[in-house]
Every structure is written in structure tokens, then in C-alpha cells.
Amino acid sequence: MVSGNQYFKIARVAAFLLVITAIIMATRLTKSENNLPNGFYTPIIALEFIQTTQEVQQFFTVKDIAAYEEDLLFGNNADYAFMLFYSTLLFFIALDILKVTRSKWMYVVMFLCVVMLLSDALENMQIAQIILFYKTASIVGFLCKLSIFTWLKWSSIALSFLLFAPYFLKGNWFRKIIGSLGITAFLLYVAAFFHHGILNEIFSTNIVLVFVLLVIFVFIHKEEIAH
């Protein structure tokens, strides 16, 4: 049987690999060249939430299209490792919280970890198809499926953070920050769903910040006794 301490050992390994993967991906980040839809300033976020073929054509209006496409495909492929590590991180945090609090909601989070992993993988498949075929074939179908899988992924992450919030809000100031940002992440998710643009960027930034704090948390966390 795996102990709570072993849960966090696994979470720490996932967190470490997540950081390494993020650093590798950052070496090939694409930059905006005034080619993104209104309200967006991060190419990968804009691509995930892109809505129309016109926006796609604008998205690829850059100086060096070949290099741009190559960097996007590199990041998209590396993201398969990234998604595995972040979903594993959340899964084992949920297991530890379950051990401590006996909260049945952690079973929901563990299910959501599977959902976010699968939907992120399916999202990446649509992104790859869009990058490869936007010049030569209809991408309407890929855009429709991209929207479904993108929102499924982000909603799974946002809801997981919301379900984590009660546990973190009962802790010290650092945990309270994580819990508070978990709540705002969910609220921003709802807002971004109804308002395309800058709110998607703010929402994704909030999500990234929570992940950063969770990575720090698993390394400073001390095992707690169930109550």
C-alpha cells in the first residue's frame, strides 16, 4: 500500500519533470508579431482558443512561417510530456488531501485528472492538424473539435483547483494564497467562457500561477495526520 509520504514523493518527481519540460518548451516559444486575435498576447493561448479560419490565417501571418510552424509543432509535441506531468502532479496531491481530509471530492479531482490528460492530448491532435493543413484543406472540423477539447481541459483544471480550495484555505498564508487563486481560476474560467479574448489570457495566467505555487507546495509540504 502506498503511504501519504510516498504520494508526495511521486508528486515531487512529477513537479520536477514538469519544471524541466516547461524550461525545454520555453526555449522554442513563439512570439507575437501582431498576428493574434484581439485580446490575446500569447501565441499558444491564442491558438488553443482560436475560433475561425480567418483568425487562423491571421495567426500564421508572420515573417518566417516555416520557423513559426516548426516551433509550434515542437511545443505541441513536448506538451504531451507536460500534460502527463501536470495531471500526475494534481492526481497525487488529490490523493494526499484525500488521506488527510477524507473528502470524497478528491475522487472527483482524480477523475478530472484523467479527463484533463485525455482532452489535452486530443486538443494537441487538433492543433497539429491545423498547423499542418491550414494552407491546403478545410480546417473547420478541426476548429470545432479543438474548441470542445480545449474547454474540457481548462474546465477540468479549473474545477480541480476549486475543489482543492477548501483544503488550502484552512492552512497557513501560503496555502491560503493557493486556495484563493484556485477560486479565482474557476471564476475566471466562467468569465472567459462567455467573453473571448483578454479574459482567456488572464485565466490561463491564473492557472499557471497556481501550478507554480503547487510545485513549490509539494517540495515544502510536510506529511499531515488524517483527521
VOBA-1610 file (N, C-alpha, C; in pm, whole numbers, padded with zeros to 5 digits, always signed):
BEGIN
Met+00084-00120+00000Met+00000+00000+00000Met+00088+00125+00000Val+00051+00223-00082Val+00129+00346-00093Val+00093+00441+00021Ser+00192+00492+00091Ser+00168+00584+00203Ser+00153+00725+00151Gly+00103+00814+00241Gly+00089+00954+00204Gly+00222+01016+00168Asn+00328+00975+00243Asn+00460+01028+00214Asn+00505+00988+00074Gln+00472+00863+00034Gln+00507+00818-00100Gln+00426+00892-00207Tyr+00302+00929-00173Tyr+00222+01010-00266Tyr+00298+01137-00301Phe+00354+01201-00198Phe+00423+01327-00223Phe+00559+01308-00288Lys+00619+01192-00268Lys+00743+01164-00340Lys+00715+01157-00490Ile+00604+01092-00525Ile+00564+01084-00665Ile+00527+01223-00717Ala+00454+01300-00635Ala+00416+01436-00675Ala+00539+01523-00697Arg+00641+01504-00614Arg+00764+01583-00630Arg+00838+01547-00758Val+00840+01418-00790Val+00902+01376-00916Val+00828+01437-01034Ala+00694+01432-01029Ala+00612+01490-01136Ala+00636+01640-01145Ala+00646+01708-01030Ala+00669+01853-01028Ala+00805+01886-01088Phe+00906+01808-01053Phe+01041+01831-01107Phe+01043+01814-01258Leu+00982+01707-01306Leu+00977+01681-01451Leu+00893+01786-01523Leu+00790+01835-01455Leu+00707+01941-01513Leu+00789+02068-01535Val+00869+02104-01437Val+00953+02224-01447Val+01056+02207-01558Ile+01120+02090-01565Ile+01220+02064-01669Ile+01157+02074-01808Thr+01039+02015-01823Thr+00969+02020-01952Thr+00931+02163-01988Ala+00885+02240-01889Ala+00849+02379-01913Ala+00970+02460-01960Ile+01086+02434-01901Ile+01208+02505-01941Ile+01244+02470-02085Ile+01235+02342-02119Ile+01265+02298-02256Ile+01170+02363-02355Met+01041+02364-02321Met+00941+02425-02409Met+00965+02575-02425Ala+01013+02639-02319Ala+01036+02784-02322Ala+01147+02823-02419Thr+01236+02729-02451Thr+01346+02759-02544Thr+01297+02777-02687Arg+01173+02731-02714Arg+01120+02740-02851Arg+00987+02815-02854Leu+00964+02901-02759Leu+00838+02975-02755Leu+00826+03069-02874Thr+00708+03070-02936Thr+00682+03164-03044Thr+00644+03300-02985Lys+00673+03405-03061Lys+00642+03540-03016Lys+00536+03603-03104Ser+00458+03689-03045Ser+00354+03759-03120Ser+00416+03857-03219Glu+00359+03860-03340Glu+00403+03954-03442Glu+00282+04033-03494Asn+00201+04078-03399Asn+00079+04150-03433Asn-00013+04063-03519Asn-00012+03934-03490Asn-00087+03837-03570Asn-00195+03763-03490Leu-00216+03805-03367Leu-00309+03732-03280Leu-00447+03798-03279Pro-00553+03719-03250Pro-00688+03776-03237Pro-00691+03881-03127Asn-00787+03971-03135Asn-00799+04079-03036Asn-00804+04025-02894Gly-00725+04087-02806Gly-00725+04050-02666Gly-00620+03948-02629Phe-00556+03885-02727Phe-00455+03783-02700Phe-00314+03839-02719Tyr-00221+03791-02636Tyr-00083+03833-02650Tyr+00013+03714-02640Thr-00039+03594-02616Thr+00043+03473-02610Thr+00003+03380-02724Pro+00091+03353-02820Pro+00053+03272-02936Pro-00010+03138-02903Ile+00047+03062-02810Ile-00008+02929-02784Ile-00148+02936-02723Ile-00172+03035-02637Ile-00306+03052-02580Ile-00403+03096-02689Ala-00360+03186-02774Ala-00445+03230-02885Ala-00480+03113-02976Leu-00383+03025-03002Leu-00408+02911-03090Leu-00506+02813-03026Glu-00493+02791-02896Glu-00585+02700-02828Glu-00729+02750-02834Phe-00746+02881-02824Phe-00881+02937-02819Phe-00925+02998-02953Ile-00849+02973-03057Ile-00881+03032-03187Ile-01015+02980-03237Gln-01091+03065-03307Gln-01230+03031-03336Gln-01263+03016-03484Thr-01201+03093-03570Thr-01241+03094-03710Thr-01123+03071-03802Thr-01153+03033-03927Thr-01047+03015-04026Thr-00978+03147-04057Gln-01052+03258-04048Gln-00992+03390-04070Gln-00887+03420-03962Glu-00919+03385-03838Glu-00823+03405-03729Glu-00700+03316-03748Val-00721+03196-03800Val-00609+03105-03826Val-00516+03164-03932Gln-00574+03215-04039Gln-00492+03274-04145Gln-00413+03393-04092Gln-00477+03475-04010Gln-00409+03589-03949Gln-00298+03541-03855Phe-00326+03432-03782Phe-00230+03377-03685Phe-00098+03339-03752Phe-00107+03292-03876Phe+00013+03249-03947Phe+00070+03355-04041Thr+00024+03478-04023Thr+00080+03590-04099Thr+00200+03644-04024Val+00314+03577-04042Val+00438+03614-03973Val+00552+03619-04074Lys+00666+03671-04033Lys+00779+03689-04124Lys+00836+03555-04171Asp+00863+03465-04074Asp+00922+03336-04108Asp+00822+03226-04074Ile+00735+03195-04169Ile+00627+03100-04144Ile+00682+02961-04112Ala+00784+02917-04184Ala+00839+02782-04163Ala+00892+02765-04021Ala+00967+02863-03973Ala+01022+02856-03837Ala+00910+02864-03733Tyr+00811+02946-03762Tyr+00696+02962-03672Tyr+00622+02830-03657Glu+00594+02765-03771Glu+00524+02637-03769Glu+00607+02530-03699Glu+00736+02532-03724Glu+00826+02433-03662Glu+00829+02447-03511Asp+00837+02570-03463Asp+00838+02595-03318Asp+00705+02555-03254Leu+00595+02584-03323Leu+00465+02546-03272Leu+00451+02394-03261Leu+00497+02323-03363Leu+00489+02177-03361Leu+00580+02118-03254Phe+00696+02180-03234Phe+00785+02134-03127Phe+00717+02146-02991Gly+00659+02265-02965Gly+00589+02286-02839Gly+00469+02194-02823Asn+00399+02172-02933Asn+00282+02085-02930Asn+00321+01941-02896Asn+00432+01895-02951Asn+00479+01758-02923Asn+00532+01746-02780Ala+00607+01848-02736Ala+00660+01846-02599Ala+00548+01851-02496Asp+00436+01908-02536Asp+00323+01924-02444Asp+00264+01790-02402Tyr+00289+01684-02479Tyr+00239+01552-02438Tyr+00306+01507-02307Ala+00434+01537-02293Ala+00502+01509-02166Ala+00453+01603-02058Phe+00439+01731-02094Phe+00395+01833-01998Phe+00260+01796-01937Met+00165+01754-02023Met+00031+01721-01973Met+00033+01598-01881Leu+00119+01504-01912Leu+00131+01385-01827Leu+00182+01423-01689Phe+00280+01512-01684Phe+00339+01551-01556Phe+00244+01636-01473Tyr+00174+01734-01536Tyr+00086+01819-01454Tyr-00035+01742-01404Ser-00089+01651-01485Ser-00205+01573-01440Ser-00164+01474-01330Thr-00043+01420-01341Thr+00008+01331-01236Thr+00030+01408-01107Leu+00084+01528-01117Leu+00103+01614-01001Leu-00028+01636-00927Leu-00131+01677-01000Leu-00261+01703-00938Leu-00323+01576-00881Phe-00306+01465-00950Phe-00362+01337-00905Phe-00307+01299-00769Phe-00176+01311-00751Phe-00116+01269-00624Phe-00133+01372-00513Ile-00150+01499-00549Ile-00190+01597-00448Ile-00330+01562-00396Ala-00418+01527-00489Ala-00554+01488-00450Ala-00553+01365-00360Leu-00467+01270-00390Leu-00457+01150-00306Leu-00413+01185-00164Asp-00319+01278-00153Asp-00273+01318-00020Asp-00382+01393+00056Ile-00451+01482-00013Ile-00561+01554+00052Ile-00670+01457+00095Leu-00697+01357+00013Leu-00795+01253+00049Leu-00753+01181+00176Lys-00624+01149+00186Lys-00572+01081+00305Lys-00591+01165+00430Val-00572+01296+00416Val-00578+01385+00532Val-00721+01422+00570Thr-00803+01454+00469Thr-00935+01510+00497Thr-01050+01412+00479Arg-01025+01302+00408Arg-01131+01205+00373Arg-01239+01266+00283Ser-01204+01376+00219Ser-01302+01443+00133Ser-01328+01360+00007Lys-01455+01326-00014Lys-01494+01247-00132Lys-01474+01327-00261Trp-01465+01460-00250Trp-01444+01543-00369Trp-01312+01514-00436Met-01217+01457-00360Met-01088+01426-00419Met-01098+01313-00522Tyr-01199+01228-00508Tyr-01222+01127-00612Tyr-01264+01194-00742Val-01339+01304-00730Val-01378+01381-00848Val-01254+01442-00913Val-01164+01496-00831Val-01041+01556-00884Val-00959+01450-00956Met-00948+01332-00898Met-00869+01227-00962Met-00930+01187-01097Phe-01062+01184-01104Phe-01129+01159-01232Phe-01100+01272-01330Leu-01105+01396-01280Leu-01078+01512-01366Leu-00934+01511-01418Cys-00842+01454-01341Cys-00703+01445-01387Cys-00693+01357-01512Val-00773+01252-01515Val-00777+01166-01634Val-00841+01242-01750Val-00949+01316-01720Val-01019+01393-01823Val-00927+01499-01884Met-00855+01572-01798Met-00768+01679-01849Met-00654+01622-01932Leu-00602+01506-01894Leu-00495+01443-01970Leu-00544+01401-02109Leu-00658+01334-02114Leu-00712+01287-02242Leu-00755+01404-02331Ser-00822+01502-02272Ser-00869+01616-02352Ser-00753+01701-02401Asp-00646+01714-02321Asp-00529+01788-02364Asp-00462+01716-02482Ala-00455+01584-02475Ala-00396+01507-02585Ala-00478+01525-02713Leu-00610+01519-02699Leu-00698+01536-02815Leu-00691+01679-02869Glu-00677+01774-02779Glu-00659+01914-02819Glu-00532+01928-02904Asn-00423+01867-02859Asn-00297+01876-02932Asn-00306+01814-03070Met-00384+01708-03081Met-00402+01645-03213Met-00469+01741-03310Gln-00567+01816-03260Gln-00636+01913-03347Gln-00542+02027-03385Ile-00463+02073-03288Ile-00367+02181-03315Ile-00267+02138-03422Ala-00218+02014-03412Ala-00123+01964-03511Ala-00186+01962-03650Gln-00312+01918-03657Gln-00380+01913-03787Gln-00400+02052-03846Ile-00431+02147-03760Ile-00449+02286-03807Ile-00318+02341-03862Ile-00208+02318-03789Ile-00077+02368-03834Ile-00038+02303-03967Leu-00065+02177-03981Leu-00021+02103-04099Leu-00108+02128-04222Phe-00237+02158-04200Phe-00330+02161-04314Phe-00403+02293-04337Tyr-00371+02397-04259Tyr-00445+02522-04276Tyr-00427+02584-04414Lys-00318+02550-04483Lys-00292+02607-04615Lys-00362+02531-04726Thr-00386+02401-04705Thr-00426+02315-04816Thr-00563+02249-04803Ala-00624+02252-04684Ala-00750+02180-04666Ala-00842+02256-04572Ser-00966+02214-04566Ser-01060+02275-04472Ser-01024+02234-04330Ile-01021+02331-04241Ile-00987+02303-04101Ile-01105+02330-04008Val-01223+02350-04065Val-01341+02383-03984Val-01368+02274-03881Gly-01360+02148-03925Gly-01384+02036-03833Gly-01283+02033-03720Phe-01157+02059-03754Phe-01052+02061-03651Phe-01077+02173-03550Leu-01123+02289-03599Leu-01151+02402-03510Leu-01265+02370-03415Cys-01368+02303-03465Cys-01482+02267-03379Cys-01439+02172-03268Lys-01362+02070-03306Lys-01315+01973-03205Lys-01214+02037-03111Leu-01131+02129-03164Leu-01035+02199-03080Leu-01106+02275-02969Ser-01213+02345-03003Ser-01288+02421-02903Ser-01341+02331-02792Ile-01395+02215-02830Ile-01450+02121-02731Ile-01342+02072-02637Phe-01231+02023-02694Phe-01127+01963-02611Phe-01052+02068-02529Thr-01034+02187-02584Thr-00967+02295-02510Thr-01046+02333-02386Trp-01175+02356-02403Trp-01257+02395-02288Trp-01272+02281-02189Leu-01274+02157-02237Leu-01282+02043-02147Leu-01157+02033-02061Lys-01042+02056-02124Lys-00916+02055-02049Lys-00913+02165-01944Trp-00937+02289-01987Trp-00927+02402-01894Trp-01032+02394-01784Ser-01152+02348-01818Ser-01257+02337-01715Ser-01222+02230-01612Ser-01158+02122-01656Ser-01116+02016-01563Ser-01011+02068-01466Ile-00918+02147-01518Ile-00814+02204-01431Ile-00874+02306-01335Ala-00957+02395-01387Ala-01017+02500-01302Ala-01105+02439-01193Leu-01184+02337-01227Leu-01271+02274-01128Leu-01186+02200-01024Ser-01077+02139-01066Ser-00987+02072-00970Ser-00932+02172-00869Phe-00890+02289-00918Phe-00838+02391-00827Phe-00946+02439-00730Leu-01068+02452-00780Leu-01179+02493-00694Leu-01203+02389-00584Leu-01195+02261-00619Leu-01217+02155-00521Leu-01100+02141-00424Phe-00982+02185-00465Phe-00867+02191-00374Phe-00880+02303-00272Ala-00953+02408-00309Ala-00955+02533-00232Ala-00988+02516-00083Pro-01093+02440-00045Pro-01124+02428+00098Pro-01007+02376+00182Tyr-00933+02282+00128Tyr-00817+02228+00200Tyr-00710+02335+00219Phe-00678+02407+00112Phe-00572+02506+00120Phe-00611+02628+00202Leu-00737+02666+00197Leu-00781+02784+00272Leu-00774+02763+00423Lys-00766+02638+00468Lys-00756+02609+00612Lys-00611+02610+00661Gly-00517+02631+00569Gly-00377+02625+00607Gly-00316+02762+00636Asn-00185+02771+00627Asn-00114+02896+00654Asn-00133+02995+00539Trp-00066+03108+00549Trp-00086+03214+00449Trp-00052+03168+00308Phe+00052+03084+00296Phe+00091+03037+00163Phe-00019+02949+00103Arg-00072+02860+00185Arg-00180+02773+00137Arg-00306+02854+00107Lys-00330+02956+00188Lys-00448+03040+00163Lys-00438+03110+00028Ile-00318+03149-00011Ile-00299+03211-00144Ile-00335+03110-00253Ile-00288+02986-00237Ile-00321+02881-00336Ile-00472+02860-00342Gly-00535+02851-00225Gly-00680+02830-00222Gly-00757+02945-00285Ser-00714+03067-00256Ser-00781+03186-00311Ser-00766+03192-00463Leu-00646+03164-00511Leu-00622+03165-00655Leu-00695+03049-00725Gly-00716+02940-00651Gly-00794+02830-00706Gly-00938+02872-00732Ile-00992+02951-00641Ile-01129+03001-00658Ile-01136+03101-00772Thr-01039+03195-00777Thr-01041+03295-00885Thr-01019+03229-01021Ala-00942+03120-01024Ala-00922+03048-01150Ala-01054+02997-01205Phe-01138+02943-01117Phe-01267+02892-01162Phe-01359+03006-01206Leu-01358+03116-01131Leu-01442+03230-01167Leu-01398+03290-01300Leu-01268+03297-01322Leu-01216+03348-01449Leu-01248+03253-01564Tyr-01248+03124-01535Tyr-01286+03026-01637Tyr-01428+03053-01685Val-01519+03075-01591Val-01659+03103-01627Val-01667+03231-01708Ala-01595+03334-01663Ala-01598+03463-01734Ala-01539+03450-01874Ala-01426+03378-01885Ala-01360+03363-02015Ala-01445+03282-02112Phe-01524+03190-02060Phe-01610+03109-02146Phe-01710+03196-02221Phe-01752+03304-02155Phe-01854+03391-02214Phe-01796+03516-02281His-01665+03540-02260His-01605+03660-02319His-01469+03623-02376His-01462+03602-02507His-01340+03559-02577His-01240+03673-02586Gly-01116+03647-02549Gly-01013+03748-02563Gly-00923+03760-02442Ile-00912+03880-02389Ile-00819+03908-02281Ile-00846+03823-02156Leu-00973+03788-02132Leu-01004+03706-02015Leu-00946+03565-02027Asn-00933+03515-02150Asn-00867+03386-02170Asn-00721+03393-02126Glu-00657+03504-02157Glu-00518+03523-02118Glu-00504+03535-01966Ile-00592+03615-01906Ile-00587+03632-01760Ile-00615+03500-01689Phe-00714+03428-01741Phe-00749+03298-01685Phe-00631+03201-01693Ser-00568+03192-01808Ser-00456+03098-01824Ser-00337+03139-01736Thr-00316+03269-01720Thr-00209+03316-01632Thr-00236+03277-01487Asn-00361+03288-01446Asn-00401+03246-01311Asn-00373+03097-01292Ile-00407+03016-01392Ile-00385+02872-01385Ile-00236+02842-01370Val-00153+02908-01451Val-00009+02888-01445Val+00045+02925-01307Leu-00004+03034-01251Leu+00040+03078-01119Leu+00007+02974-01012Val-00112+02916-01019Val-00149+02811-00923Val-00056+02691-00938Phe-00026+02653-01060Phe+00066+02541-01080Phe+00204+02570-01021Val+00252+02692-01040Val+00382+02730-00983Val+00380+02715-00831Leu+00273+02764-00770Leu+00261+02756-00624Leu+00245+02612-00577Leu+00176+02529-00655Leu+00160+02388-00618Leu+00293+02313-00628Val+00374+02349-00726Val+00507+02289-00737Val+00589+02323-00614Ile+00585+02449-00572Ile+00656+02490-00450Ile+00599+02416-00329Phe+00466+02407-00325Phe+00398+02343-00212Phe+00442+02199-00192Val+00452+02120-00299Val+00486+01978-00281Val+00629+01960-00230Phe+00714+02061-00251Phe+00851+02048-00202Phe+00867+02098-00058Ile+00775+02183-00013Ile+00785+02231+00126Ile+00684+02163+00218His+00595+02085+00160His+00488+02020+00235His+00543+01915+00330Lys+00488+01910+00450Lys+00520+01805+00546Lys+00396+01718+00564Glu+00419+01589+00579Glu+00308+01494+00589Glu+00219+01528+00708Glu+00089+01522+00685Glu-00009+01551+00790Glu-00078+01424+00835Ile-00133+01430+00954Ile-00205+01315+01009Ile-00352+01328+00974Ala-00412+01220+00930Ala-00554+01222+00893Ala-00640+01256+01013His-00750+01327+00985His-00844+01361+01094His-00986+01338+01048
//
